[in-house]
């Protein structure tokens, strides 16, 4: 879901990161507040005051999202769910769980605490607003407080929509999970509701375009596409967890994979290996141990008329950490590595010895077969 992110700080043991896309959100929020919302409600203020209010509003939005996601993370920690941290991106923020909650009760409490925290923040800000107004503080302060109070109220209400992966969708999943005792089925239903909501938001965006609200329509479209994508990814993640539960890399890997000796020429490498086995990269083995990897690009970097004189050993390089796994690693971890790096094949290495090759194609074939068998067993 995320691209490049920057670590900001750690709070209560959780690492707070910001995706570079969030800078777009911060800029848009600051601009819309400074040039639209605040001038409309608070007239005749200096232009600089509107921009300071806009920056304060964006900072308050940041703090509100962090507190919302932090509440999820604290409850998750209570139930022993491993958390990667909190990442803010263009559509808000997310507490990154490495696994699903252990039971419906944990799921419900982890989900409901988010909207509750936003609601409590809203109540606190409304009370603080009344105090500030009674003390005749500058309108710039009361204006920002009013905006943040209403913002958190809207965040609480929006997150309660029963559409996965919003908090309301997770609450719906917890109820269905408690009823049917089936996490995969519950996620499937909640995800379909989330996908439907995304479609509704997209339609609203199109309508907004035709009614003259270009910026609003653009946001509805972007959020709609995001919700649909996130709903599909959430179901895929649960499906992977159920299929690859207790499955190790050694259960799926191909033993005795194709390897390349250092001593052969590049001409032999191209004709005897690349033409016969069109892989992304080829492991180079020397005396039974993994010595590195060679790619077609590395061979192609050598002039064609030198292929019969240059050996594979002259272009071999380190394989990299993101290309190798242990046979005892979980298949799910290997799949996550493939998804993160884009590598469709992983080398299976044990004590510097190449013992197998794991491909995305084999994993997807296993997942399709396991899913089909499970569905057949339920129908029988």
N, C-alpha and C positions, 0 to 999 in steps of 0.2 A: 504493500500500500504506500510505503514511504520511499522517498528518494534520499538525497543527502541530508543529514541532520547534524545539528550542532549541540553539544552538551552545554547546558547553562549552569545548573547547580544540582545539588542533592538535598532533598528534604525528607526527614523521617526514614532515611534509608532508600528512598526511591529517586532514581536519576531522572531529572527533568531535561528533555531535549526539545529542540524546536526544528521542525522541518523547514527547509528554505522557502517552501511554498507559503508558510505562515506569514512571511514578510509581506507577501502580496495582500493577505487578509488584513494585516496591521495597517498597511498603507491605504487600502480601500476604506477601512473603518475610520481612520483618522480623517481622510479627505471628505467622506460623506458626512461625518459629524461636524467638521469645521466649516464646510461650505453649504450644508443643507439643513440638518436637524437643529443644531444650536442657533444659527441665525434666524430660523423660522420661529422658534419659541422664545428666544431672548434677543430682542431687537436692540439696535443702537449701541452695541458693544464694539470695542476696537477689534479690528481684524485679527490682531495677534492673540487676543483673548480667546477667540473662537478656535484658533489653532492649538493653543495650550489646552483648552477643554477637549479638543479632539484627541490630542496625545494622551491626556489623562483617561479619557474614555477607553482608548485602545489598551492602555495599561491595565485598567480595571477589568476589561474583557479577558485579558491574559490571566490575571489573578483569579477571576471567576472560574475559568475553564480548568486551571490547575487545581483549585480547591474541589471542584466537581469530580475530576478524575482521581484526585488524591483520596476522596472518600471511598471510591470503588476499590482502590488499591489497598487501603487499610482493612476493609472487610475481607478482601481476597486473601490478604496475609493471615488474617484470623482463621480462615478455613484451610490454610496450608497451600493455597494456589500460588505457584511461582510467578513472579512478575518481572518483566524486563525493564519496566520503567514507564514513564509518561511522555508521550510525544505530541506536540502541538503541530497541526498542519492546517492547510487552507480551510478545511471544513470544521475546524474546532480542535478537539484533542481526543486522545484515546489512551486508556490504561492497557498496556500490552501484556496480556496474559499468555504464558507459555503452554497452558493447558486449560481445559474446561473445568468449571466447578465440579466438586465431587458428587453433589446431589441437588435435587430441586430446591431444597431449603436454602442452601448456600447461594444458588443462582438467584433466587428471589431477593435475598437480602443484599447481595452484591449489586443487583440492578436497581432496587428501589432506593438505595441510599443516595444515588446520584441526584435524582430529582428532588429528594428531601433536602439534600445539602444546598442545592440552588434555591429552593424555597426558603430555607432558613437564612441564607445570605440576603435574599430579597427582603425578608421581614426586618432583619437587622439594619439594612440600608434605609428602609422606609422610616424606621424609628430614629436613625441617625439624621435623616433628612429633616424630620420634624424638629429635632433638637437644634440643628444648624439654622433652620428658618426662625425658630423662636429667639435665637441669639443674634439675628440680623447679620449673618455671615454674607460675604459677597455672593452674588447670583451665579458667578462662575463655579463656585463650590457646590451650591445647591443644585445647579443644573446637571453637573456630572453625577452627583449622587442620585438624582431622580432617574437619569438615564440608566445607570447601573442597576438600580432597584427594579425598574421595569424589565430590563434585559434579563436578569436572573429569573424573574417570574416567567418570562417567555421561554427561556431555556428549560425550565422545569416542565412547563406545559408541553413544549415540543418533544422533549425526550420521553414523555409518557405516551406518545402515540404508539399503539401496539404493532410496531413494524420493526422487525429485526434488521439491522443490529442496534437500533435505538434501545434505550433502557426499557421503554414500554414493550418492545418486542422481546426483550430478554425476560421480562415479567410474564408475558404470554407464554414463552417457551417453558418457563419454570412450572406454570400451571398445567400445560399440556404434558410435560415430562412427569409431573406428579400423577397425572391421570392415567397415562398410557404406559408409564415405566419404560419409555423408549426415547432416548435422547436424539437419535438420528431422525426419527419421524417428527418429533417436536420441532427440531431445528428446520426440517423441510417445510413444515406448515408456516412457522414464524418467518422463514426466509421468503416464502411466496407472498405473504402479506407485505413484507418489506419491499419486495420487488414491485408489487402493485402500487404501494405508496409512492415509490420512485417514479412510476409511470404517471401517476396523478400530478406529481410535482413538475414533471416534464411538460405535461399538457398545460398546467398553469403558467409555466414559463413561456410557452408558445402564445397563449392568450395575452399575456402581458406584453409581448413583443408587438402584437397587432393593436393593442390599446395604447401604445405610446410609451410604456414603461420599459425602456431598453435595459437599464442596469438591473432593475428588479427581475425582469424576465430572464436575464443571463444568470442571475444567482439561483433562481428556481430551477433552471435547466441543469446547472452544474451540480446542485444538491441532489436533484432527482437522479442524474446519472451515477453519482457517488453512492446513493442509497441502494440502487439496483446492483451495482458492482459489489458493494460490501456485503449485501445479502447473499449473493451467489458465492462469494469467497468464504463466508462464514459456514455455509452448508458444505462446501468442498472441504473445508478444514475439519469439520466434524466427521465427514465421510472418511477422510484419510486417517483420522485417529481411530475410528472403529475398525477399519480394515487392517491397519498396520500395528494394532495393539499387540504387544509382545512378539512382533516380528523383527528379527535381526537382519542385518545386512548379509550375513553368511547364508541366510535362508533363501535369498533372492539372487545372489551374485552368480555370475558365470565363472566357473573355475577354469584354470589353464587358459587365460586370455592370450590374445595375440601380443607378442612382445618383439622388440627390435634389438638386435645386437649392435654394439657400438662400431664394430669393425667393418660392416658392409658399406659399400659406396652409396652415395645419394641416388645414383642411377638405379641401383638394385632396390633401394628403399621405395622409390616411386613405382617401379614396375612390379615388384614382388609383394608390396604391402599396400600402398595407397590405392592402386587400381583394383586390388582384390578385396581390401577391407577399408572402405571409405569412412574412417573415423575422424573425429576432431583432432585428436592427438594420439601419439603412440608411446607407450612406456618403453624405456630403454633399460635392459637388464644386463648386468655384468656380474658373472660368477654367482648367479642366483639372487642377487640383491638389486633393488630398484636404484638405478643410477641417475634417473632423470626422465625427461620427456622430450619428444621431438614432434614438431608440427609440420604440416605441408608448407605453411608460410615461411618457416625457418629454412626449409630446403629450397624454396623458391627464391629466397634472398641471395642464394649462391648462383653465379652465372651458369647458364646451361652447359657451356663447354667444359666446365670443371666438375660436373656431376660424377664422371667416371674416375676422378682423382680424389675428390673430397669424400670423407666418411661421415657417417651419422654422428660419430663422436665429436666432430668439429662444430656441429650446430645444436648439440644436446643442451638442454637447460633444465633448471629446477622445475619440478612439476607444480609447486605451490601448495599452500595449506588447504585451499578451497577445492582441491581436486582429489584429495585422498581421504578415505574414511577407514575405520577399523572394522573388521568382520563382526565385532561384538557391539558396534553401534546400533542404535535403533533404526529401522527402515524409515521411520517418520523423520528423524533428524537428517538422514541422507536426502530425503525428498525436499525438506526445507532448504538444505544447502544448494540443491539443484535450482530451486526456485529463486534463491537469493543471488546466485552467481551466474545463472544461465547455462551452466555446464550440464549437458545431457548425459554425460558419462562420468563416473567416479571410479578412481582406482582404489581397490581394497588392499590395504597394506597392513601387514602384521610383522612387527620387529624388522622393519626395513625390507621385508620380502613381499613381493607382489603375489597375492594369493587369489585374486579374482578381479572381475570387472562388473560394476553395477550400472545399468543403463536405465534412463527414464522410460524407455519403451517397455522394458521388462516389468518395471514397477506399475505402469499404467495398465498393462495387460493383466497383472496379478490383481490389481484393484477392481478392474472390470469383472473378472471371473469371480472374485470373492463377493462382490456386490450382487451379481446375478444369482449365485448360489444362496446367498442370504435371503434374497427376495423370494426365491423358489421355496425355501424352507418355510417362510412365513405363509405362503399360499397353500402349502400342503397340509 
